């Protein structure tokens, strides 16, 4: 089979320009357009990391989109005024010094970016807007379930080694961070010299936003077929409190399946790439 057609596109998420790529299958376009999969990468990931997944889905007959969250990769960072800026009281264009926010892990911004990608895909002439699925990995796996539980444009979900929420025992501390941000006591959202960073993971987590955003709670709202792929020896979180808990909630209201691989988190991307993507394709083939 010929390689999928690959094109670069730009879209806007609440005014911030996002970089994305669309992979279109070869062959005759279906009358209503191609069934479509939006791919969501995880903590510190980039769209280029998911190109091989998008290519495989496209070879299987799915138009696929990858993208960079705002402030990551080739997407623009969000802009905020510097603290010494004059009051911004008029809706006009003006020249001023601003700060560019980059490499922030913010689930609220990221799920908003996902919704704007869905809006873009829904207006693409080659997309069957009634057959859109979502695939996410790592922190993006939680985003996939969150989006599928709150957006009726999603008709099928695959969540791979997902993260599904913020540890409740740290919520009080995270709310203290929110108060410090609100009072200007810490550098609001700008990468904070390692403050709140996690060893081995790129980017600055916005713990104040994370504490108020629950992918797991959204799992209770999912009404579409959902496949959860997990690492049996997941080391980044307790899978029983994340992927397994999400599965147990989803299965109460929708068809769901839970599969584990005998490995740790990152091994799924290489040793189990073929099997995990074959399972994802089979799931979309059946339910999308």
KEKE-3310 file (N, C-alpha, C; in steps of 0.2 Angstrom, whole numbers, plus 5000, padded with zeros to 4 digits):
npx = (5004:5002:5011:5003:4996:5004:5002:5005:4997:4990:4981:4970:4969:4960:4965:4979:4991:4992:5003:5000:4998:4991:4987:4982:4973:4978:4970:4953:4942:4930:4912:4906:4917:4933:4934:4940:4954:4960:4975:4983:4996:5007:5013:5024:5027:5028:5021:5028:5032:5022:5020:5023:5012:5001:5003:5002:4988:4983:4987:4978:4966:4961:4959:4971:4976:4989:4996:5004:5003:4999:5012:5022:5034:5031:5021:5014:5018:5008:5003:5006:5004:5018:5022:5023:5016:5005:4987:4976:4964:4956:4949:4959:4972:4989:5006:5017:5027:5028:5026:5031:5024:5030:5031:5022:5013:4997:4982:4969:4971:4976:4966:4957:4964:4963:4949:4948:4956:4947:4936:4942:4945:4932:4928:4935:4935:4938:4935:4924:4913:4904:4911:4922:4936:4946:4963:4974:4989:4999:4999:4990:4982:4973:4967:4961:4950:4944:4939:4931:4922:4915:4912:4902:4906:4915:4916:4922:4935:4952:4963:4980:4991:4987:4986:4976:4972:4975:4984:4974:4979:4987:4980:4977:4990:4992:4982:4987:4997:4989:4984:4996:5000:4989:4991:5003:5015:5023:5031:5020:5014:5025:5039:5047:5060:5062:5053:5041:5043:5045:5056:5064:5054:5049:5045:5035:5023:5007:5001:4991:4981:4979:4975:4961:4956:4949:4952:4948:4935:4928:4927:4916:4906:4907:4901:4904:4911:4926:4943:4956:4973:4986:5001:5007:5016:5017:5026:5024:5013:5000:4992:4980:4973:4972:4971:4964:4954:4948:4943:4934:4924:4920:4914:4902:4893:4896:4902:4917:4935:4949:4966:4982:5000:5015:5025:5034:5030:5036:5040:5030:5029:5039:5043:5030:5024:5018:5008:5000:4996:4989:4979:4972:4969:4960:4950:4945:4941:4930:4921:4921)
npy = (4994:5011:5025:5035:5051:5066:5081:5097:5108:5123:5128:5137:5139:5146:5158:5155:5149:5133:5119:5106:5090:5081:5065:5057:5043:5033:5029:5027:5039:5038:5040:5048:5054:5051:5040:5045:5049:5057:5060:5061:5066:5063:5068:5081:5076:5076:5080:5074:5063:5054:5051:5039:5031:5038:5036:5022:5021:5028:5020:5010:5015:5026:5044:5054:5064:5073:5084:5098:5103:5119:5130:5120:5110:5114:5123:5139:5148:5153:5170:5182:5197:5207:5211:5224:5230:5242:5245:5235:5239:5241:5235:5233:5234:5233:5238:5230:5224:5207:5191:5175:5159:5143:5125:5121:5110:5109:5103:5109:5119:5110:5101:5109:5113:5101:5100:5111:5106:5096:5103:5109:5097:5093:5102:5099:5094:5081:5073:5061:5067:5061:5050:5050:5046:5045:5044:5042:5044:5040:5054:5060:5049:5050:5062:5059:5051:5060:5069:5061:5058:5070:5076:5074:5072:5062:5046:5034:5027:5025:5023:5023:5018:5027:5043:5048:5058:5069:5066:5065:5067:5077:5088:5099:5106:5109:5119:5129:5132:5138:5149:5156:5159:5167:5178:5183:5179:5169:5165:5167:5153:5153:5143:5137:5137:5124:5122:5112:5103:5086:5074:5067:5070:5081:5098:5110:5106:5113:5113:5118:5119:5106:5100:5103:5097:5082:5068:5056:5057:5061:5049:5043:5048:5043:5036:5029:5016:5010:5007:5002:5002:4996:4996:4983:4984:4997:5011:5025:5029:5022:5009:5003:5013:5022:5018:5006:5009:5019:5011:5003:5012:5016:5005:5003:5010:5009:5000:4992:4988:4981:4980:4973:4975:4965:4974:4989:5007:5014:5004:5000:5008:5003:4988:4983:4990:4986:4976:4984:4994:4987:4982:4993:4998:4987:4989:5002:4998:4990:4998:5011)
npz = (5000:4996:5004:5016:5013:5018:5027:5033:5044:5051:5065:5077:5094:5105:5101:5101:5090:5084:5079:5067:5060:5046:5041:5027:5021:5006:4991:4986:4991:5004:5002:5012:5017:5026:5040:5055:5066:5080:5088:5103:5112:5127:5143:5140:5127:5109:5093:5083:5089:5088:5074:5068:5073:5068:5055:5054:5057:5047:5036:5038:5034:5040:5042:5050:5064:5071:5084:5091:5108:5115:5117:5116:5106:5089:5091:5095:5110:5124:5127:5139:5148:5154:5171:5174:5164:5157:5163:5154:5146:5135:5120:5109:5096:5100:5103:5114:5127:5130:5139:5135:5136:5139:5138:5148:5158:5157:5161:5158:5148:5138:5136:5130:5119:5112:5110:5101:5090:5086:5082:5071:5063:5061:5051:5040:5023:5020:5030:5039:5048:5057:5061:5071:5080:5096:5101:5114:5123:5138:5148:5139:5137:5147:5144:5132:5137:5145:5136:5128:5137:5138:5126:5112:5099:5099:5095:5098:5109:5112:5125:5130:5142:5152:5162:5175:5184:5198:5212:5227:5240:5238:5236:5244:5246:5232:5230:5239:5230:5220:5227:5229:5216:5212:5220:5216:5221:5216:5201:5189:5180:5171:5167:5182:5187:5190:5200:5207:5197:5190:5192:5178:5169:5157:5157:5166:5178:5180:5194:5202:5193:5189:5200:5201:5190:5184:5175:5178:5184:5173:5166:5171:5163:5151:5136:5125:5115:5123:5124:5135:5137:5146:5156:5165:5175:5178:5182:5184:5190:5200:5193:5196:5202:5191:5175:5177:5186:5179:5168:5176:5179:5167:5161:5167:5160:5146:5132:5136:5137:5145:5144:5148:5147:5150:5157:5160:5159:5148:5139:5132:5120:5112:5112:5113:5102:5090:5093:5102:5093:5083:5091:5094:5081:5077:5087:5083:5070:5073:5080:5076)
capx = (5000:5006:5012:4998:4998:5005:5002:5006:4992:4990:4975:4970:4966:4959:4970:4986:4992:4995:5005:4997:4999:4986:4989:4976:4975:4978:4964:4947:4939:4923:4907:4905:4924:4937:4934:4946:4957:4964:4980:4985:5002:5007:5017:5031:5027:5027:5017:5032:5033:5016:5019:5022:5005:4996:5004:4999:4981:4981:4987:4972:4960:4959:4963:4973:4979:4994:4997:5008:4999:5001:5019:5026:5036:5031:5015:5016:5017:5003:5006:5003:5007:5022:5019:5024:5012:4999:4981:4974:4957:4953:4950:4963:4979:4994:5013:5019:5032:5024:5030:5029:5024:5031:5032:5018:5009:4991:4977:4964:4973:4978:4960:4954:4967:4960:4943:4949:4958:4941:4933:4946:4944:4925:4927:4939:4931:4939:4933:4918:4912:4900:4915:4928:4938:4952:4968:4979:4994:5001:4994:4985:4976:4968:4964:4956:4944:4940:4936:4926:4916:4912:4911:4898:4909:4919:4912:4926:4941:4958:4968:4985:4995:4985:4986:4969:4970:4979:4984:4970:4982:4991:4976:4978:4996:4991:4978:4991:5000:4985:4984:5002:4999:4984:4994:5009:5020:5027:5031:5013:5014:5032:5043:5049:5067:5062:5048:5035:5045:5045:5062:5064:5049:5050:5040:5033:5016:5003:4998:4985:4975:4979:4971:4954:4954:4949:4950:4944:4928:4925:4926:4909:4902:4909:4895:4906:4916:4933:4949:4961:4979:4990:5007:5006:5021:5017:5030:5023:5007:4997:4987:4974:4970:4971:4968:4959:4949:4944:4939:4928:4919:4917:4911:4895:4889:4898:4907:4924:4940:4955:4972:4989:5006:5019:5031:5034:5027:5039:5041:5024:5031:5044:5042:5023:5021:5014:5002:4996:4992:4985:4973:4969:4965:4954:4945:4942:4937:4924:4917:4920)
capy = (5000:5018:5029:5041:5058:5070:5088:5102:5113:5127:5130:5141:5137:5152:5163:5153:5145:5126:5116:5100:5086:5077:5059:5055:5037:5033:5025:5030:5042:5036:5045:5053:5056:5046:5039:5050:5048:5062:5057:5065:5064:5064:5073:5083:5073:5081:5077:5070:5056:5050:5051:5032:5029:5041:5033:5016:5022:5030:5014:5005:5018:5032:5050:5054:5071:5074:5091:5100:5107:5126:5130:5114:5109:5119:5127:5145:5149:5158:5176:5186:5204:5208:5213:5231:5233:5247:5242:5233:5241:5242:5229:5236:5231:5238:5235:5229:5218:5201:5185:5169:5153:5137:5119:5120:5104:5111:5099:5113:5121:5104:5098:5114:5112:5095:5102:5115:5101:5092:5108:5109:5091:5093:5106:5096:5091:5073:5069:5059:5070:5056:5044:5053:5043:5048:5040:5046:5040:5043:5059:5061:5044:5053:5067:5055:5049:5066:5072:5056:5059:5077:5078:5069:5071:5056:5039:5028:5029:5021:5026:5019:5019:5034:5046:5049:5063:5072:5063:5069:5069:5083:5094:5105:5109:5112:5125:5134:5135:5142:5156:5160:5162:5173:5184:5185:5177:5165:5167:5163:5149:5153:5138:5141:5135:5117:5122:5107:5098:5079:5071:5063:5072:5087:5103:5112:5105:5118:5108:5121:5117:5099:5098:5104:5094:5075:5064:5050:5059:5061:5042:5041:5051:5040:5032:5026:5010:5012:5002:5004:4998:4998:4993:4979:4986:5004:5014:5032:5029:5016:5008:5002:5020:5026:5015:5001:5013:5022:5005:5000:5017:5017:4999:5004:5014:5009:4994:4993:4982:4983:4975:4975:4972:4963:4979:4996:5012:5016:4999:4999:5012:5000:4981:4982:4995:4982:4973:4989:4998:4982:4981:5000:4998:4983:4992:5007:4995:4987:5003:5018)
capz = (5000:4996:5010:5017:5011:5025:5026:5038:5045:5057:5068:5082:5100:5109:5098:5100:5084:5085:5073:5067:5053:5044:5037:5024:5017:4999:4988:4985:4997:5005:5000:5017:5020:5029:5047:5058:5073:5083:5092:5109:5116:5134:5146:5137:5121:5103:5088:5079:5092:5086:5067:5066:5075:5063:5048:5054:5057:5040:5031:5040:5032:5045:5042:5057:5065:5077:5085:5097:5113:5115:5121:5115:5099:5084:5092:5098:5117:5126:5129:5145:5149:5160:5177:5174:5159:5159:5163:5147:5147:5128:5115:5103:5094:5102:5104:5121:5129:5133:5141:5131:5141:5135:5141:5154:5158:5160:5158:5155:5141:5134:5133:5126:5112:5109:5107:5095:5085:5084:5078:5064:5059:5059:5045:5035:5018:5019:5037:5040:5055:5061:5063:5074:5087:5099:5104:5118:5127:5144:5151:5134:5137:5152:5140:5128:5141:5147:5130:5126:5142:5138:5119:5108:5093:5099:5094:5100:5112:5114:5130:5131:5148:5153:5168:5175:5189:5202:5219:5231:5246:5237:5233:5248:5244:5226:5231:5241:5225:5217:5230:5228:5209:5212:5224:5212:5225:5212:5194:5186:5175:5168:5170:5188:5189:5193:5205:5205:5192:5191:5189:5172:5165:5154:5157:5172:5179:5183:5199:5204:5188:5189:5206:5200:5184:5185:5170:5181:5185:5167:5164:5173:5158:5144:5133:5119:5116:5125:5125:5139:5136:5152:5158:5171:5180:5177:5188:5185:5194:5202:5187:5199:5203:5185:5170:5179:5189:5173:5165:5180:5179:5160:5159:5169:5155:5139:5131:5138:5138:5148:5142:5151:5144:5155:5156:5163:5155:5141:5135:5127:5114:5107:5112:5111:5098:5085:5096:5104:5088:5080:5095:5093:5074:5077:5090:5079:5065:5075:5084:5074)
cpx = (5004:5006:5006:5001:4999:5006:5002:5000:4993:4983:4975:4966:4965:4964:4977:4986:4995:4997:5002:4999:4993:4988:4983:4978:4975:4972:4958:4943:4932:4918:4906:4912:4927:4935:4940:4948:4961:4968:4982:4991:5002:5011:5024:5032:5026:5024:5021:5033:5028:5015:5019:5015:5000:4997:5001:4991:4979:4982:4981:4966:4957:4963:4965:4977:4983:4995:5001:5003:5002:5007:5023:5028:5035:5025:5018:5014:5011:5006:5002:5007:5012:5019:5019:5020:5006:4992:4978:4966:4953:4954:4953:4969:4984:5001:5014:5024:5027:5029:5027:5029:5025:5032:5029:5014:5002:4985:4971:4965:4974:4971:4956:4957:4964:4953:4943:4952:4951:4937:4936:4944:4936:4923:4931:4935:4932:4937:4926:4916:4908:4904:4922:4930:4944:4956:4973:4983:4997:4996:4989:4980:4971:4964:4959:4950:4940:4936:4930:4920:4912:4910:4908:4901:4913:4915:4916:4933:4946:4962:4973:4990:4993:4986:4979:4967:4976:4979:4980:4973:4986:4987:4977:4984:4995:4986:4982:4995:4996:4984:4990:5003:4995:4987:5000:5015:5025:5026:5025:5015:5021:5036:5048:5055:5066:5056:5042:5037:5045:5052:5061:5058:5050:5044:5038:5025:5013:4999:4991:4979:4974:4974:4963:4952:4955:4947:4946:4937:4924:4923:4919:4904:4903:4903:4897:4911:4923:4937:4954:4967:4983:4996:5006:5010:5022:5020:5028:5017:5004:4991:4981:4970:4969:4968:4963:4953:4944:4940:4933:4923:4916:4912:4904:4891:4890:4902:4914:4928:4946:4961:4978:4994:5011:5026:5029:5031:5030:5040:5035:5025:5035:5042:5035:5020:5016:5008:4997:4992:4988:4978:4969:4965:4959:4948:4941:4938:4930:4919:4916:4917)
cpy = (5006:5021:5034:5047:5062:5077:5092:5107:5117:5128:5134:5139:5143:5157:5161:5148:5138:5123:5109:5097:5082:5071:5057:5048:5038:5029:5030:5033:5040:5042:5051:5056:5050:5045:5042:5048:5054:5059:5063:5063:5065:5069:5075:5080:5078:5077:5072:5063:5052:5049:5043:5029:5032:5038:5026:5016:5024:5024:5009:5009:5024:5038:5051:5061:5070:5081:5092:5104:5114:5126:5124:5113:5115:5124:5133:5144:5154:5164:5179:5192:5203:5211:5221:5234:5237:5243:5241:5233:5242:5236:5232:5232:5236:5234:5235:5224:5213:5195:5179:5163:5147:5131:5119:5114:5107:5108:5103:5116:5116:5101:5103:5114:5106:5097:5106:5111:5097:5097:5109:5103:5091:5097:5104:5092:5083:5069:5068:5062:5066:5050:5047:5049:5047:5043:5044:5041:5044:5048:5061:5055:5047:5058:5064:5053:5055:5069:5068:5056:5065:5080:5073:5069:5065:5050:5033:5030:5024:5025:5021:5022:5026:5036:5049:5054:5064:5068:5067:5071:5075:5089:5100:5109:5113:5119:5130:5137:5140:5149:5160:5163:5168:5179:5186:5183:5172:5167:5163:5160:5148:5147:5140:5138:5128:5117:5117:5103:5091:5077:5066:5065:5079:5092:5105:5111:5111:5114:5111:5119:5110:5097:5099:5101:5086:5071:5058:5051:5059:5054:5040:5043:5048:5036:5029:5020:5013:5006:5005:4999:5000:4994:4989:4981:4993:5007:5022:5034:5022:5014:5006:5008:5024:5022:5010:5004:5016:5017:5003:5005:5017:5011:4999:5007:5013:5002:4996:4987:4985:4977:4977:4971:4971:4968:4985:5001:5013:5010:4998:5003:5008:4992:4979:4986:4991:4980:4979:4993:4993:4982:4988:5000:4993:4986:4998:5004:4992:4993:5010:5018)
cpz = (5000:5003:5010:5015:5018:5023:5032:5038:5051:5059:5074:5088:5105:5107:5098:5094:5086:5078:5073:5060:5052:5040:5034:5020:5010:4997:4988:4991:4998:5004:5005:5020:5024:5037:5050:5065:5075:5088:5097:5112:5123:5136:5143:5130:5115:5098:5084:5082:5090:5078:5065:5068:5070:5057:5048:5054:5050:5035:5032:5037:5036:5043:5049:5058:5071:5077:5091:5102:5113:5119:5120:5107:5095:5085:5096:5106:5118:5128:5135:5145:5155:5166:5177:5168:5161:5159:5155:5147:5140:5124:5109:5102:5097:5103:5111:5122:5132:5135:5137:5135:5137:5140:5148:5153:5161:5157:5155:5149:5136:5131:5129:5119:5109:5106:5101:5089:5082:5080:5071:5060:5057:5053:5039:5030:5018:5025:5037:5048:5060:5063:5065:5080:5089:5102:5108:5122:5132:5147:5145:5134:5142:5148:5135:5131:5143:5142:5128:5130:5142:5131:5114:5101:5093:5099:5097:5103:5113:5119:5132:5137:5151:5161:5169:5181:5193:5209:5224:5237:5245:5235:5238:5247:5237:5226:5235:5235:5221:5220:5229:5221:5209:5215:5221:5216:5221:5205:5190:5180:5170:5171:5176:5191:5193:5198:5203:5200:5194:5188:5183:5167:5163:5155:5165:5173:5182:5188:5202:5199:5188:5195:5205:5193:5185:5179:5172:5182:5179:5164:5166:5167:5151:5142:5127:5120:5118:5127:5129:5139:5142:5152:5165:5177:5180:5184:5189:5189:5196:5197:5190:5200:5197:5180:5172:5182:5184:5170:5169:5180:5172:5158:5162:5164:5148:5138:5132:5138:5141:5147:5145:5147:5150:5155:5160:5157:5148:5136:5130:5120:5109:5107:5110:5106:5093:5088:5099:5099:5084:5084:5094:5086:5074:5081:5086:5073:5067:5078:5081:5067)
residu = (UNK:UNK:UNK:UNK:UNK:UNK:UNK:UNK:UNK:UNK:UNK:UNK:UNK:UNK:UNK:UNK:UNK:UNK:UNK:UNK:UNK:UNK:UNK:UNK:UNK:UNK:UNK:UNK:UNK:UNK:UNK:UNK:UNK:UNK:UNK:UNK:UNK:UNK:UNK:UNK:UNK:UNK:UNK:UNK:UNK:UNK:UNK:UNK:UNK:UNK:UNK:UNK:UNK:UNK:UNK:UNK:UNK:UNK:UNK:UNK:UNK:UNK:UNK:UNK:UNK:UNK:UNK:UNK:UNK:UNK:UNK:UNK:UNK:UNK:UNK:UNK:UNK:UNK:UNK:UNK:UNK:UNK:UNK:UNK:UNK:UNK:UNK:UNK:UNK:UNK:UNK:UNK:UNK:UNK:UNK:UNK:UNK:UNK:UNK:UNK:UNK:UNK:UNK:UNK:UNK:UNK:UNK:UNK:UNK:UNK:UNK:UNK:UNK:UNK:UNK:UNK:UNK:UNK:UNK:UNK:UNK:UNK:UNK:UNK:UNK:UNK:UNK:UNK:UNK:UNK:UNK:UNK:UNK:UNK:UNK:UNK:UNK:UNK:UNK:UNK:UNK:UNK:UNK:UNK:UNK:UNK:UNK:UNK:UNK:UNK:UNK:UNK:UNK:UNK:UNK:UNK:UNK:UNK:UNK:UNK:UNK:UNK:UNK:UNK:UNK:UNK:UNK:UNK:UNK:UNK:UNK:UNK:UNK:UNK:UNK:UNK:UNK:UNK:UNK:UNK:UNK:UNK:UNK:UNK:UNK:UNK:UNK:UNK:UNK:UNK:UNK:UNK:UNK:UNK:UNK:UNK:UNK:UNK:UNK:UNK:UNK:UNK:UNK:UNK:UNK:UNK:UNK:UNK:UNK:UNK:UNK:UNK:UNK:UNK:UNK:UNK:UNK:UNK:UNK:UNK:UNK:UNK:UNK:UNK:UNK:UNK:UNK:UNK:UNK:UNK:UNK:UNK:UNK:UNK:UNK:UNK:UNK:UNK:UNK:UNK:UNK:UNK:UNK:UNK:UNK:UNK:UNK:UNK:UNK:UNK:UNK:UNK:UNK:UNK:UNK:UNK:UNK:UNK:UNK:UNK:UNK:UNK:UNK:UNK:UNK:UNK:UNK:UNK:UNK:UNK:UNK:UNK:UNK:UNK:UNK:UNK:UNK:UNK:UNK:UNK:UNK:UNK:UNK:UNK:UNK:UNK:UNK:UNK)
# end
